[in-house]
């Protein structure tokens, strides 16, 4: 199981203002940032102003590191969600021509191609130049064939 709690910044010197960026507010900000990857939401959770958090980041290197750690945790979670969607698809309800709603599972070839090209650029990176379109189409067909074969095996296993 992955740790979803960002590193806590070290304690500051001097007195802490009750209406400022207290240790508790920093903790709330960092935890919310790790959950949402959204600075505005994280600041809103503290009741403070967005400009203040950026000023704090500039002057407090420990807080800046904790901020980066929180964003890294959030991105790890988003990446896990993307992989889950690639593998398991997304359920959607569609209405057939006869008016009957049916639940289908949709897979995103675009997301698959993006993740493959980022994770294994040596094998799946797009080629630039005259042959780029042909190469991209060949790559797309290769990945599509692999995904179809995997799905066929999965369906056979479910039967």
N, C-alpha and C positions, 0 to 999 in steps of 0.2 A: 504494500500500500504506500502511496506517495504522500509525503508530508505536504500539507496544503497551508501550513502556517509560515508566513514570511519571517525572516530573521528580524529580531528586534534591534533597533539602534541602541547604542550605548547611552547611558544617562548623561544629561547635559550638566555643565557647571552652572552654578548660580541658582537663584530662586526661580521657581516655575510659576508663571502667571496663571491664575485660575481661568482666565478668559482667553488664554493663548493656546499654543499647540502643546497641550499637556501630554504626558506619557500615555494616558488613556486615549486621548484623541488620536495620537500617532498610531497607537495599536489598532484602533477602529479603522483609521484610514488605510493602513497597510493590509489588514485582513480583508476589507472590502475591495481594495485594489486587486488583491490576489484572487478574489472570487469573480470580479467583473471585468478586469483589465480596463476599467474606465475611471479616469482621474476625477471627472466631474461627479460621478456617483459616489466615489470614495470620499470626496470632500463633502458632498451633501450629507453623508452619513455622520459627519463630525459636526455639522452646523457651522462650519467655518467658510471663509471665502477662498475661491480657487487661487487668486493671486498670492495669497499668504502661503499656500503649500509650495508653490514654486520658489518663493523667496526662501522658505525653510530648506528646500532641497539644495539651493545654491550655497547656503551657509553651513549646512550640517552634512558632512561627508558620510557619516554613519547612517543618517536618515536616507541619503541618496542611494547608498548601497542597499539598504533594506527595501527601498522603493523598486530598485532594479530587480532584486530577488522576488518581490511580490509580482511584478510583471512577468518574470520568467515562469513563476508557478502558474499564473493565469494562462500563459501561452502553452505550457505543457498540457493543461486541461483542455484548451481549445484544440490542440493537436490530437489529443486522445478522442475527442468528440468527432473530429474529421475522420480519423481512422475507423471509428465505429460506424459512421455513416457510409464510408466506402465499403466496409465489409457487410453491413447489415441493411443498408439502404434506409429509406424513410417511408413509413406507411402513409398513404394518401387515400382518401375516399373519392372515387369518381362515379359519375352517373353514366351508366351504359345507355345505348340508344333506346332500349326498352323502358328507361326510366328507373331501373333498379340500381341503387347505390351499391358499389362493390369496393372493398378495400384492396388496394394493390401496394406492392413494394417497389419503390423507384430507386434506382442507383444512379449516381452522378459520375458519368465518364469524365466530365470536365474536372471534377474534384480528384478523381483517381489520377488523371494525367498530371495535374498540378503537383500532387504529393509525390508521385514517382519521379517527376523531373527535378524536384527539390531534394529528395532523399537519395536518389541515385543518378546524379546528373551525367555521369560517364555513360550510362546505358540509355537514359531517357531524355536527355537535354535536347531541346529543339535546335535544329541546324539553321544557320542564317546563310542566305545566298540564293542562287538560282534554283537549287534543288530543295529548298526549304519546304515548299508546299508538298512535293512528292514524298519527302522524308517524313513530314508531319503526318500525312495521310497513312503511310506505311506503319509508322509508330502507333497511330491511333488504332488501326486495324489489328495490329499485334496485341495491343493491350485489351482491345475489345474481345478478341478471340480468347485470350487468357481469362478474362472476367466471365465470359460466357461458359467456358469449360468449368471454372470454379463453381459457378451457380448451378450448372447441370449436376455436378457431383453433390452439391449441397441438397438439391431437390431429390436426388436419388436416395440420399441418406435419410431424408425426412419421410420418404414413402414407405 
